[in-house]
Amino acid sequence: YRVYQDALQAYTAAASPDEIFVFLKWDAWAPAALLAGIGLCFLFKRKWMKWGTALITLGLLLILLADFILVQSLNARLFLFQAGDFTGGLLGAWPLVWAYVSSGSGLWSLGLMLCVGTLLTAAFFKRPDRELGWTLAVVAGLCGLLYLAPEPAVRLSPDFKDLPRLYWQRIRSVSSVAPSAQGAQEFVPAYRCEPGLNGRQNIILIIIESWSAYKSQFFSDLHNDTPKLDQLARENLAFIHYHTNNYNTVQSLFNLFSGYPLLHYYTDTLPLKNEKFYTRAVPKTFHKAGYHTALFSSASFVYSKDEVLRRAGFDELHNQHDPFYEGKERFIFNSVSDDWLYRRVEQWLKQAPKQPYFLVVETTTSHAPYMDPVSHQRSFPRTLRFADQAAADFIEQLRRDGFFEKGIVVVTGDHRALLPVAQEQYRALGATAESHVPLLVIGRGLHGVRTVPGSHIDLGVSLQYLALPQACFHPYQHNLFAEGETRNSCLLFQRLLFAKRALVTCGDQTAEICLNPNSNTICKGTLPPQPQPQLQAFMRWLRQDNSY
């Protein structure tokens, strides 16, 4: 209870009683397992059986505590072997451990360890006590019944799901149906090419970590955590119905640079490694057109990010190992703060090649655990305001340097923050609130507000329309910059990890698609009948298996 309260209050409003009940239900397996282990120690007569049970119980307790540290510090439940990617190794994890131990949740956890240790010691040296052993077993069974109890109808991030389900779904992912090459032959997207404006502008794409529409007053009329970027949106070109296609950074980068959604069953993300999705990658296309392409990130390339960026075909890739960052304070993913990232980009721009360039700037400061570089306090609003100020200062410096005489800047969020979606967000943004991110474009002659829906898979090819002689769109891409054009294709969004569902919006209808091992079926909502056969074929092709 304390862990979840601390985690939620650090980032969003306090949890409701129903939400707290769901959190406790998800973790009811833990006291059930611990009490069962202690009870068995009281029942067993042989020392080796007591030793084995005690070691398993203590190991389970340590895993549980490590999990609680991750939940409170990163606001997400992870495989333990993934934790090093967030902390930069075991040494980088010590600040998270110390922050947890010194918190209210940590003090309760120390009490829990002392309690379990005392009971195990008593069970080990005491003669078998059948009455006490069976009493603990009954209580463990009651906790197990709570774990199996039905859940109230509350909207919560699946990233909080319990550990047993997390690892079971990982096993199902690894053992799921193997991809078939026949799936690629069944459906091939038919591209349509249209003349571009051939502006040959220099393009800077700024991807702000976790910048969500609900955190912008301009894009949602809810929170006011990015006032500088909101002002730039009012003064330039803004897209108020713009979406990400996936829920995390690596997959969103795949969307932006490949031009395709990523659909997967549980944790199976094989499309990230399939070259067929990168044949028309945005950096490759700009490079073929005579552009120099580069990406600057302030963090390490984890979770297949390096593979996605390498396959996308950038001429230059820069991350946290850049010598420019030597001696700078480090944060999540061993990153430097956003202001240092922009200073490094400014240094590069002073020596930029004479040919036009497509430059991507990927920030990290506003990533969980949302550590404000100034106050060193955990606060999502504070990190967003820091990211907002740093981006605005960088754009102002570009203006002073005359960049906008022959250049455009595009600013968007990689994905919505991995936090529970409040009811007010659904009321303000609709059924697709969890995919809404801002998009603004700054450049000469680019003004106004666009209301036609768009997504990350549209952005790269739409920029090619502005800059190149020709731009080619597949059936599920839309030209964001074409005047008066309405969207005829559907929007796809893969829901949060382990939800194995996708949201599909066609016109004013939204449906939830269940991505089962051997089928894609509508499990909630409705879609118009006309696009369904082509949509089904496209989703099978995206999932790379003819049997889907």
Summary of the structure (lengths in Angstrom):
residues: 548
radius of gyration: 25.2
end to end distance: 40.2
largest distance: 85.3
contacts: 1837
relative contact order: 0.14
helix: 49%
strand: 14%
